[in-house]
């Protein structure tokens, strides 16, 4: 029998990280469209933490 209790937390962590990256990508897109250089810099630094 497959032990899913150990797999589920890992999958949840990866899903959570993917959602954070997706959110950051969207926020970066909006900041770039607005030309907000300071926010772009901050978001790019934050994105590198999750890459």
C-alpha positions as CSV (number, residue, x, y, z in Angstrom):
1,X,0.0,0.0,0.0
2,X,1.2,3.5,-0.9
3,X,1.9,5.9,2.0
4,X,0.2,9.1,0.8
5,X,0.6,10.9,4.2
6,X,4.3,11.6,3.4
7,X,3.6,12.6,-0.2
8,X,0.7,15.0,0.5
9,X,2.8,17.6,2.5
10,X,5.4,17.7,-0.3
11,X,2.8,18.1,-2.9
12,X,1.1,20.8,-0.8
13,X,4.4,22.7,-0.4
14,X,5.1,22.6,-4.1
15,X,1.6,23.7,-4.9
16,X,1.9,26.6,-2.4
17,X,5.3,27.6,-3.9
18,X,3.9,27.5,-7.4
19,X,1.0,29.7,-6.4
20,X,3.4,32.2,-4.8
21,X,5.4,32.3,-8.0
22,X,2.3,32.8,-10.1
23,X,1.2,35.7,-7.9
24,X,4.6,37.3,-8.0
25,X,4.7,37.0,-11.8
26,X,1.3,38.7,-12.0
27,X,2.4,41.5,-9.6
28,X,5.6,42.0,-11.5
29,X,3.6,42.3,-14.8
30,X,1.3,44.9,-13.2
31,X,4.3,46.8,-11.7
32,X,6.1,46.8,-15.1
33,X,3.0,48.0,-16.9
34,X,2.7,50.9,-14.3
35,X,6.4,51.6,-14.6
36,X,6.9,51.3,-10.9
37,X,10.7,50.7,-10.8
38,X,10.9,50.4,-7.0
39,X,8.2,47.9,-6.8
40,X,9.7,45.9,-9.7
41,X,13.0,45.8,-7.8
42,X,11.4,44.6,-4.6
43,X,9.2,42.0,-6.4
44,X,12.2,40.7,-8.4
45,X,14.2,40.2,-5.2
46,X,11.2,38.4,-3.6
47,X,10.8,36.2,-6.8
48,X,14.4,35.1,-6.6
49,X,13.7,33.7,-3.1
50,X,11.1,31.4,-4.6
51,X,12.9,30.5,-7.9
